[in-house]
Structures are given as C-alpha cells and as structure tokens.
Amino acid sequence: MAVPLDTETESTNEGGPIRRSVEIEYWVIDERGRLTEPGDLLDASPGVEREFVAPLLEIKTTPCESTDELRDELFGRLGRVLRRAEDRGKRLVPLATPIHCGPIEDRPNERTRIQDRVLGENFEYVRHCAGTHVHIEQQPGREIDQLNTLVALDPALALVNSSPFFRGTKLATDARSQLYRRLAYAALPNQGELWPYVPDREAWARRVDRCYEAFLTEAVIAGFDREYVQSHFEPEGTAWTPVKLRDRFSTVEWRSPDTALPSQVVRLADEITDIVEHATDVGVRIEGETGHVRNDSVVLPEFEALESYVDAAIRDGLSSGPVRSYLERMGFDVAAYDPLSSELLSVAEPTSSEARALRLRYADRLEQDLSRGAPSTASDGQAHPSRDESSFRPNSR
C-alpha cells in the first residue's frame, strides 16, 4: 500500500525534474506456455507484487527523476525476476491478454469478491487484462493541467497495443481496453470509461464521490452491507477510469496502455512525462478538434473530438491515419513504436495450443528486449535507499 509523498520528500525535489514511476503487469507461464502462479518469483526483487488473479504479477518502480534512472531500475528488477523464473521453469509474457484460455482464477480477496458480485459475469473480462500504469508527480497548482493533458493523451495507448485477442477471437486492436472499459463496466460506465476534462479539483472530487455512491448502491443491491463495503473501498478506489488524480499519493496516474515490452514502456513513459512537464510550464487550453503541442502552447481537443481518436486507437491502433496524425501533433515520435498487437493481427484466430505457443514466443521477445536494453549502470534492481519504496503506489484494482 502506498503512502503519500511526505513534506520532506516534496521539498527535496522542489524545482527538480518531475518524477515518474511505472507498474507493469505480466502473465506467468510454465515451460509449455500454460498460465501458472508466480510462486516465489515475488521474492526475487523489490517492487514485485501479486495481482488479483492467480497467473499475473506486477513489477513496479520507485519514483525516478530521469529516463535512465527509470530504465535501470525497471530492467534491473525485471532481470532479477526473469533469472528466478528460469530456475523455476517459468516465463513472463508481455501481452495484454493471454490470447486464449478458459476462466482465470481469482486470488482470495474480499475486494475482488465484492467487485465480482457487483459486476456479475462481466467481471470475467477484467480477469483477462494486463496493463501498464504510469505515475507522474503532481505539480502544486498545476495538477488539473496535468490531469487534462493525460486525458488528451489517452489515444497514445495505440503506441503499445499488445493483444487483439480475447479467448481466441479478435476483439479489437487493443482488446484490453475494449474489455476493461466497454464490457466489464458496461453497467457502471463511469467506473471504467475515460472521464471528460475537469475545470478544478473540486469538480474532480465531486465526480469521484458520485462514482463511489453508485458503486455502494450497486453493492447494496447485490446483497452487501453498505458499511462493510465502505470498510474495503474508499472513494478513490472505486474509480477505474484510465486517468486518475491520486490525492493520497501525490501523483496523476495514467492507466491507459497495455502491458508491453519494457523498452516500449520506458520510451512511452519518457514521452508522456515530457509532454506533461511542458504542459505545466506553458499551460493548456481546450479548443477545436485537432489539438497540438508546440514550444509555446499546448492545445487539447474538445472532449467529443478526443473520443473519436480514442475509439480509433482502441479499434484500429496505429493503422488509423487520424490517430497517427493526432499523436504526432501531440508530440510523440510515432515512427519509433512497433506495437506487438500489429504483429498478432496477422495471426489467424488461434486454438488453445496455438495460444500457448504464442505466449512462449512473446516470452522470448521479452527476454530479448531485456538483454538489448540492460541497465547502463551497476543497478541490481534494489530500491534506492533515499526513496520510500511505497511512494506512488495505490491499489491497482
């Protein structure tokens, strides 16, 4: 469980670079490509945690001040996990869905049990999703500019789309976003969909409170005692929207992208942080349908126009000309990305055995990516002693 940045930590970073951290979820498989539990992979490195379903683990970093620092820590921690995995006959898979499989088992957890009852059969969609979260340090007085900028950057999920499949069927170029946003929370759309821009923190707080009340109401309808649900969920913890202002953790959280190769995640976190930092320097305004990031201005498209880019990013990914153009206008080096989902779109809808082979293939890709981008320093993946290991770490579900 994370704690907020304390006053001393904030003051030591005053005037410094905006810190960023990442959390990446990976599927765990055995040597035959079958989903399996992490076991003692969780003890291989700091920052490794279980997720709410049995065959998924998460690797997270502490807040980092530079891209090199983030890369070294992420690659160091991931490398330690992969070395332990090799000893245990296990692999990690950087795909947003397991491609094809039956029901996925939950770990025993009361929060999960409540969500399962509230969402009903739709909660099964969430169990098939592995994503990446990027946390960016809030800048006092500019948090809303940061939040709104990340909302406008939601179509950048297309840069790292990593699976089009759900249970062997092609669902969308970004199947995870379709599952998580559009299907899992169909009955409670404010829980999972992208929220519009907000004018101030008070408006954000009101949205969170309304979302919380809706969840509590549905939980009571599902047979739970209201106070019991409140003991397991706070207001912030019932909004699974892709962009969140984390008051308790002093970050703005961008939950839009799929899990992906670590080099892709580091590149994306770097570009996202740079754009948000620029927005805090020059300010933002919302107008028109196109949007742009320039040396002297950041213009965000009106939300209705943004939604069309988001829809195309989920449905078509980088094959959409309007999405590519939009991301280039917003400051991304689109040509530098090669999403895994674009490779898998050329694959015929796989059987269960073919899905296992694909998981093994992309486990190879993860290991190759790590070997090419090994840490540039002597980092061994241990936490930096000057940082609080729990900073920037909210509950992910």
N, C-alpha and C positions, 0 to 999 in steps of 0.2 A: 504494500500500500504506500502510495506516495505521500509526501508531506509538502506543504507549500515552501517555496524558497523563503528562507528567513531573512530578516533585515540585514544581517551581516553579509550574507551571500549576495543580496541585491546590491549593496553599497560597494562591494569589491568589484562589481562588474560595471559600475556606472561609467558611461562613456565608452565602454568597450564594445566588441562585436556582439551581435545578437546571438545568443546561444541556441543550439538546436540539438535534439536527440531523436532517435528513431526506435521503433519497435517493429519487428518483422516476425510474422508467423510462418512456420514451416511444417509441412506434413512429415511425419516419421514413418518410414517403411522398413521392412526387412529385406534380406538379400534377394527375395523373389518378387519384390515390388508390392507386397501386401502391407496395408496400413497396420501399424502396431503402436504400442505405447512407448513413450520416451525412456522410461526406467531411470537409470542413473545418469543419463545424459544431462539431467537437470543439475547435477553436481559438478559438471565439467568446467564451468566458468561462472563468474559473477554475471548477473543480468539474464539468466536463463530461467524461465518460468513455464509452468503448465498453463494450458488454455482450458476452456470449459468443456471441450470434447477430448476424448482419450488420445487420439493419434496426432495431436497438434501441440507444438511447443512454440514459445516466443523467445526471441533474443532481443534484448534492449540495451541501449547505451545510456550512459550518463550525459548530462548537458555538455556540449562541446562548443568551443569558440571558433573552430575552423573546419574546413572540409577535410584537411589532412588528419586532424585530430579525430574527427568522426570516423573516417575510413580506417585509421589504425585501430581504434577501439572496436569497431564493428567486426572488422576482419580478424582481429586477434581473438575475440570471443567466439566468433563462428568457427574459426580454425580449431580452437580447443574442443568445441562440441563435435566437430567432424572427426577429430582424432579419436575421441572416446567412442564415437559411433562406429568407426572402422573396427575397433577392438570388440565391439558388441554385435557385429553383424547387422548394423543398421545404417540407414541413409537419410538424408533430408531432401525434400522436394520443394522447389521454389515456384509452385503453381497455385493459382488462386482457388482452384477446386481440385479434388482428387480424380477428376475426369469421369470416372465411372466406378460406382460402388453402391452397396446397399445402405441401409440405415447406419449412421455413425453414433457410437455410444457416448453418452454424457458422462463426465465425472460427477460423483455425488457432490451436490452443491445446492443450497437452498435457494439462492438467487436464480439459478438455472431452472429449478423445479417451478418456481413462480412464473418465470417467463414462459416456460413450456406450457403451463396451464392457461396463461393469458392469451398466448398466440395460437394455441392449439396445434393442429397439424402443420401450420405454416412455419413453426419454429424449426422444422426439419431443414428448411432452406438455409438457415443460419449455420447449421452444423457443417455445411459443405463449403464454408467460406474461410479463406486465409488472406489476410490483408497486411498492409503496412500503415503505420501511424507516424507522422512527423510532428514533433512538438517544437514550437518556436516561442522563445521567451517574450512575454508581454513587455511592451514599452509603455511606461506610465503616461497616460493621457492620449496614447495613440492606439489603444487596444482595438477600438472599433474599426479604425482604418485597417489594422492587421486582419481582423476577422473578415471584413467585407472583401479585402483583397484575396484572401484564401477562398472565399465563396466564389469569386470570379475566376479563380484558377482551378476550380473543380474539373473542367474538361481536360486538365493535364493528366488525369487518370489514364487517358489514352496512350500516354508515353510508355507505360509499363503494364498494359493489359497482359495477363499471362495465362488465361484459360477461357475458351469459348464453350466448354462442355459442362453439362450437369447430367449426371447419371447416363453418360454416353451420348447425349443428344446436344447438338449445337443450339445454344440458347441465345447468345449474343457475343460479339467480340469480347466484351467484358461480362462474362457470365456472373461473376461475383456481385457486381453492382446491381445487375438485374435481379438476382436472387435476394440480396440483402435489402435493397431499397424498395423494389417494386412488388416483391412477392411475400417476403417474410412479414413485413409490416403493412400489408395491404389493409388490414382492419384498423390499424393505428398509423396512418401515413405520416403524421407529424413526428413519430418516433424514428423513422428511418430515412425519410427523404431529405434532400438539401433544403435548408431554410432560406428565405429571402434575406437580403441585406437588412441590417438594423441601424437605426439612427443613433442609438446610445446604449449604455449598459443597462439602463432601466428597462428599455424595450426588450433586451435580451433576457433579463431576469423574468419579465412577465411571460415570455414565451416558454421558458423552462418551467415555470410554475404551472402554466396551463397544460403542458405536456405531462408533468408529474400527476396532476389531478386526473387527467384522462387515464393514465396508467393505473392509478389507485382505484378508480371507478371500475375499470375492466377487471382488476384483480378481485375486487369485492364481488362482482358479478360471477366470477369464476369460482367463488366459494372461500376466498381467503378473508381473514380478519384484517381490517384496514390498518390497525396499529401494528400488526405483525409484519405486513408488507413494508410499512414505514421503517421498521427496525432493520430491514435488509436493503432498502433503497433510499437514497437521498435524492432530491430533485435532479441534480446534475447527472445522476446515474441512470435515469430513465429516458434520456435523450440520446439516441444512437444516430443522430444526424451526422453527415460527413464532415462538418466543420463545427468545432465547439470552442467556446470561450471557457477555459478552465479556471474559475476563480480560486479554487482551493490550491491549484498547482502553479499559478502564475505563468501559464502558457496559453497559446492558441493552438489547438490540436487539429491537424489536417489528416482525416481518416479516409480520404478518397481512394488512394491507389491500392492495387493488388499487391500481394507479396510478389517478389521478383528477385532477379539476381542481385547480389549485394552491390556490385559496381553500378547497376542501374539505379538502385535506391540512393546511393551516395550522390550520384550525379543529380538526381531529381531533388533531393533534399537541399543540395547546394544551390540549385537554380531557384527553387521555391523561396529559400531564405533570402537570397539576394534581391528577389523581386519584392518581398515583403519589407525588407530593410529599406529599399529605395522608396517604397510607398510611405513609410513612416517619415522619411526625410522630406519628400516633396508634397505629401498629402494626396488624397484621392478625390475624384468626383465621379458621379454616376450619371451617364447620359448616352443617348443613342443606342445603336445596335452592334457596333463593331468592337470598341474597346482598344486600348493601346497602352504600352509602357514606353515612355521616352525619357530623355535626360531630364526634362523639366516638368514632366507631368505623368500621372497615372490615371487613366480614364477607364472606368469599369462599365460594361454594357448594362443597360437596364435588365432587370431580372428576367423578364419574359423572353428577351433575346438570348440571355445566357442559357436558359433552359433548353433552347433548341440546340446549342452547342453541346450541352451535357448529354442530351438524348442521343445525338450523333456519335459522341465519344464512346458511349456505352454500346450502342448498336453496331457502329462501323469502325471505331477506333481511328487510327491514322490513315485508313483508306478514304476517310472523308476529307475532301478538299477544304470545306469550310472550317473543319476542326483544325487542320494543319495551319491554315492561314491565321486563324484566331490565336493559336498558341504562339506562332511566330510574332504576331503583333504584340502579344503579352510578354515577350522577352525570352522565349525558350528556343534553344538550339534543337529544333525538331529532328533534323537530319542525324543527330548524334544518338538517337534512340532506335532500337530494333526490338519491339515488343515480342515476347515469346508467343503471345496469342496469334500473331500473324502467321507464325510457322504452323501452329496447330490447326488453323483454319483450313489448311490444305490436306489435313488428315481426314480420311473417311471416319464416320462415326464408329468408335472403337467398341469392341467387346470388352468384357471384364479382363480377360487375359491380355488383350492388347493394351488396355489401360495400365496394367501392371508394368508392361514393357516400356510404355511411355514414361511412367514415373521413374523407372530406373534410368532412362535416357536423360531425363532432366535433373536427376540427382548427379549424374556425371557432369552435366553443364554447370551445376552449382559448384562442384569441386574444382572444375577447370577455371571458373571465374575467380574463385578464391585464390588459386595458385598464381593467376596472372596479376592479381591486384594485392599481393601480400603486403602487409604493413611496411611503410617506408622507414619506420623507426624500430626500436627494440621492444615495442609494445607487445606484451604477452597476453593482452586481453584482461588484465586485472584492472579493477577500478582505480581511478586516480585518487590518491589519498586526500587531496584537497577538496573533493566533492562529496556531497551526500549521495550515496548510491540510490536512494529512493526518490530524489528530486525528479520532477516532471513525470511522475508515474501514477496516473489514475487507473481505476479499474477499466478494462477494455470492453467489457460486455455489460 
